[in-house]
């Protein structure tokens, strides 16, 4: 399922609401009960319960459905692990995880992917109108709200606090590149193995080109050398086996995603 472009109802993802929603491994409650229990606003113009659930679902932290006026919520195995190691969602690795999920090949949030993966190759420096024109053409609609997208990265308490978007002036922004760090190895393993499984869940052997063609490296602003570095780092975690005899690395999956999640800390 992909969310509609304005699923957010103009609200950005707020860590304070998402961390409350994943504090239970399972919950069945009405919107009003969730609002009362967690202090998440509800109302025709201020309701953030369902929006917060959608953001948490897009980040892979929980699943939910609505039946007979109640939300049936269950934390995912990824959500279990993240809540165990980072219940306040303030680690940089959790920011990286949310960013990857929002921009991945199978994202539920296509506007986020459109900016970081698709627009980045046009120009990493842009105005709001530049991106709106691009997105309107891409999605064939003029009804696109960008404030929640930018607010995910630029706000008083952003969900994703990585300086991935820098505001140069009132209406000019730059998409930043992230460096590759050895200390993030298990998260890189999760991102890369997940993305390869998104490309084809039935395959176990891939190439560097598979990742480049789906734009995986552009999620983080990496060039090919940085992507190779990340692959070599995750090989030390035994997540993949690399054949580096070719410039186009051959990548053999060597572990299951569940095993990677279990190692997150």
N, C-alpha and C positions, 0 to 999 in steps of 0.2 A: 504494500500500500504506500502511495505517495500522498503527502498532505497537499491540499490546495495552497496556492501561493500566499494567501493571506489568512492561513489557519490561525496565526498568532493573534488576530484581532487587534493588531498594533502593539501588543505587549511583547517585550523582550523576555528571554529566559532569566529567571531570578534564582540564584543559588539557594537563597533562604527557603523558597517554596519547594524546590526540587529535593533538597536534602530532607525536608520533613516528609515528603511523599514516599521516599525510599527507606524511611526509618522503620517501616513495618514490612515483614516478608510477604504478607498477604492482608488484604483488607477489602471488605464489601461495605459500601456506605453510599448514601445519597450525596449530591453536591453540597447541600446545606450542612450535612453532618461532617463532611470533609473540611468545609470552610470553618465550621465551629471548632473542630478538633485541632486543626493546624494553623488557624488564623490566616488562611488564604482568602482574599476578598472574593465575593461573589455578587452578582447583580448584572443588570442588562448592559451597563456600560463599563463596569469595573470587574467583571468576573474573570478570575485568573485560574480557577481550579482546573478546568478541562485543558486550557492552554498549557499549564504547567505539566499536566499529565502527558500531553503530546510531546513537549520538549524532552521530558524524561524518557519517554518511549523512543524518541528519535536518537537519544544518546545510548540506547540499548540497556538502560538501567531497570526498566520495568515494562510490563505488558498490561494492557487493560482493555476492557470492553464494557459496554453499557447495556444493561438489561433491566427492564421494568423500573426505570427511574433510578437505578443504582449503578455505581461504578464497581466493577469487580477487578481489583488490582492485585498483581503478583509481581514480586521482584524477580528479576532474571538472575542467572548464575553470575553474570558479569556485575549486576547491581549488588548481589550479595558480597562479592569480593571488594568492590569499590567502597561499599558502606563499611566493611570491616577495616579497611586500611586507610580510608579517608572520609569519615562520616560528615565532615563539614565541607567537602568538595573544594578544598582550597589548595591542594597540591598541584604543581605544574603538570604532573603526569595526568591528572584528571582533566585539566584543561586541554591537554593534547588529545586525550581520548575523545572528549566531547567534540572537539574540532574535527577529528578524523571522521567520527560518526556522522556529523552534520554535512560533510563534504564527500563522503565515500561514493563509490560507483553505484551502490544500491541505497543511497540516502533517501530518507523520506522528505527531505527539505531541499528541493532542487534550486531554490534561489541562492542558498549558501554555496552550493557546488558551482553554480553559474558564475559567481564572483571569483572564487579562489582558483577554480580549475579552468574555466572557459575564458573569462575576461582577462585573467592574468597574462595570457599569451598575446593579448592585444596591446595592453599598456598597464603596467603596475601602478601608474599614477593616474588618478581619475577624479572626476567630479561626480556628485550624485546624479546629475542629469546625464552624464556620459553613460553611467551604468544603467540608469532607467531606460534610456534609448535602446541599449543593447538587450536588456531583459524583455522589454516590450516586444521587440522584434523576435527574440528567441521563443517567448511563450505566447506570442500573438494576443496580447492584452495590454491595455493601458492602466489597468487597476492593480498596480504593484506598490506595496508599501515597504520602504527600505529601512525605516527607523529601527525595527526589531533586529534586523540583520546587523546593522552597524552597532546597535546597543549590546549585542552579544559580546562585542570586543571592546567597545569604547563606552563606558558608563562608570558610575560611582562604584558599583560592585559587580563587575562583569563576570559572567559564567566562565568565559575563556579569557584569561588574563595573561596573554603571551605577546602583546605588541604586534600581533599579526596585521592589524590595520593601524596606521598612524595618521592622525588628522594633522595635515600641514597648515591649513588655515580654515576659515569658516566653511568652505565647500570644496576642499581638495584633500584627497587621501592618497596614501601609498600602501600597497600590499607588501609587507616585509617578507624576507626569507628567514627561515629558522636554521640554526646550526644543528649539526648532528652530534649527539653526545652518547658516549659509551654507557653512561648511567641509566639511559632510557631504553636499554636493550630489550627488556621483556615487553615493553609497550610497542616498540618498533616491530617486534616479532608478531604481536597481536594484530597490528595494523596491516602488515604485509601479508601474513597468512590469511587474514580475513578478506583482504582485497582480492587475493588470488582465488579464494573460494567463491567470492562474489562473481568473478569472471567466469568460472566454470567449477561447480562443486564436485564434478565427477573426475576431474583431472588431479594428478599429483605432481606433474612436471610442467614447468613453465619456463619462460625466458625473461630477461630484463625488458625486452620489447613489450611484453604483455603488460607490464606495469606502466611503462612509458605511454603506451597507446591509450590506456584508460585514464591517463592523467594523474596517476597516484602521486607522483613526485611533486606535482604542482599544488597539491593540497598544502604542502609545507613550504613551497617555493624552492624545492631542491632542484639542482641540476643533475645530470647523469652521474657525475662523480660522487655527489653526495648520496645519491640512491645506491650506488655501489658500496659506499662506506656503510650505509645502514644495513645492507644485505650481509656484508662481511661481519658486522657486529652481531646480527642475529644468528649467524652460523655458530658463533661461540656459545649461544644458548641452545644449540642443537635443534633449533626450530626448522632449519633448512640445511640441505647439503648443496654446495655450489660447485659447478664445473666452470672454472675461470680460465680455461684454455681458449675460450672465445671471448671477443669483446662484448658480445651479446650473452652475458652470463646465462647458463642453464641453471634453473632453480628446481630442486627436488624437495617437496614438503616432507618433513621428518617428524612431525608431531601433530597432535590434535589441538584445536583452539582451547578446549577445556583445560588441557594441561598447561597452556600458556597462562590462562586466567588464574589458575591456582598458584602460579609463581608471582603474580603481581603483588607489589608492596609499596 
